[in-house]
Amino acid sequence: MDLKFDKDGLIPAVVQDFRTGRVLTVAYMNQESLAISLAEKRTCFYSRSRQALWRKGETSGNTQRIVRMTADCDGDALVVEVIKEGPACHTGEESCFFTLLYAQEGAQPFSMDALYRLIEGRKAEAKEGSYTTYLFQKGKEKILKKVGEECTEVIIGGMKGSKGETVYEIADLAYHVLVLMAEMGITVEDIRQELAARHVVDHKVKQETQSADK
């Protein structure tokens, strides 16, 4: 497809978090910055205010590795899906889009990252009547006990062959695992990186040390 640059030789690029789908920023590319982005697999934009190229993270270190780039049906806009290192916004926010102008009542997009941040908030600041706060107050032993109990419930649901029950119990397990992660300072990103490092998913690899045949 032939891309359509505007009269100033620019094309808008919507930068999106590859893992969460969250829009991180909207910037512009010209033909040179687009070529650099594709060659280096890192975002490079054209600054309209400075009238110069700039590689994301060249001063802050908050780089964006390109996973996928697509053009819209007219070829006059891009979506750039990235895996980011650090905040996307110069203010330190994860995304440049953090100023809420309107939200339908009750509308709250769900993500594991958002749930984890909420759990972290309960750890940092106790809230009366909060079950999550209760777990943190009881400590790691209580949290581990709940993780064990929920594992058992998942097994029972699976053995019954009940999809609904199993989904419900897996959700309970996921929540309690996130609480354990927050208690131990393990982030969702830590888990993503560990999974990403395991390139093979169809080959069973035992994690525990195996002794030689005796």
C-alpha positions, -999 to 999 in steps of 0.1 A, spaced: 0 0 0 12 35 -8 10 56 23 -5 91 21 15 118 38 -1 152 44 10 185 28 37 188 54 50 153 46 36 138 78 14 109 88 -2 104 123 9 74 142 -13 61 171 11 42 195 -6 14 213 7 -10 240 9 -44 224 2 -63 256 -27 -43 270 -41 -25 239 -39 8 257 -33 39 236 0 54 247 4 85 225 -3 100 191 27 113 172 37 120 137 62 104 113 76 115 80 92 92 55 126 94 71 114 86 107 91 59 94 121 43 76 142 46 108 114 30 128 111 1 105 149 -4 103 156 -2 140 123 -17 152 121 13 176 97 42 174 112 73 158 90 103 152 91 138 137 86 167 161 64 194 146 75 219 173 112 213 169 110 203 132 134 175 138 135 137 142 134 122 176 138 87 188 115 78 216 137 73 247 169 88 234 171 110 265 147 94 290 156 58 282 119 50 279 121 32 245 93 16 225 101 -17 206 78 -21 176 60 -54 174 36 -46 147 26 -16 125 -5 -13 104 -21 14 81 -57 23 80 -79 16 49 -70 50 33 -33 47 41 -32 80 58 -28 69 95 -8 43 113 -12 22 144 21 12 159 19 -16 185 49 -15 209 64 -31 240 75 -1 260 103 3 285 91 28 311 64 55 309 52 66 275 45 102 286 70 129 294 51 136 326 59 101 339 24 87 333 22 53 316 1 69 288 -3 104 275 -41 99 278 -48 102 315 -70 133 317 -106 121 319 -131 142 301 -161 119 302 -170 84 313 -203 66 313 -215 58 347 -202 23 357 -179 21 327 -145 9 338 -123 -11 314 -109 -42 330 -73 -54 328 -50 -74 350 -28 -44 352 -56 -22 365 -67 -49 390 -31 -53 402 -28 -15 407 -60 -15 427 -46 -43 449 -14 -24 454 -34 5 465 -52 -15 492 -18 -27 504 -4 9 505 -35 24 521 -59 2 542 -96 5 535 -120 -4 561 -142 -34 551 -120 -43 522 -113 -80 518 -80 -73 501 -69 -51 530 -79 -79 553 -57 -103 535 -27 -80 537 -33 -74 574 -33 -112 580 -1 -116 561 16 -139 536 6 -171 554 -31 -163 551 -26 -153 514 -8 -185 506 -35 -205 523 -62 -188 501 -41 -195 470 -40 -232 480 -77 -233 486 -85 -217 453 -62 -241 435 -82 -270 449 -115 -253 439 -102 -250 403 -93 -287 403 -128 -296 416 -145 -275 390 -124 -290 362 -130 -325 374 -168 -318 373 -165 -306 337 -183 -275 346 -170 -246 325 -190 -219 344 -178 -232 378 -142 -235 366 -141 -200 351 -155 -187 384 -128 -205 404 -100 -196 381 -110 -159 385 -108 -164 423 -74 -180 419 -61 -152 397 -72 -126 421 -55 -143 451 -24 -149 430 -23 -111 423 -26 -104 460 4 -127 466 23 -110 439 17 -76 455 26 -89 489 60 -102 475 66 -72 452 62 -92 420 46 -72 392 24 -83 362 53 -72 340 76 -96 358 53 -125 349 50 -113 313 87 -112 309 91 -147 324 65 -161 300 80 -142 270 114 -158 278 99 -193 276 98 -195 238 86 -231 238 51 -239 252 46 -274 238 76 -289 255 74 -298 292 104 -285 311 107 -294 347 118 -265 368 130 -285 398 165 -300 398 166 -335 385 189 -360 399 208 -384 378 196 -420 374 208 -441 403 
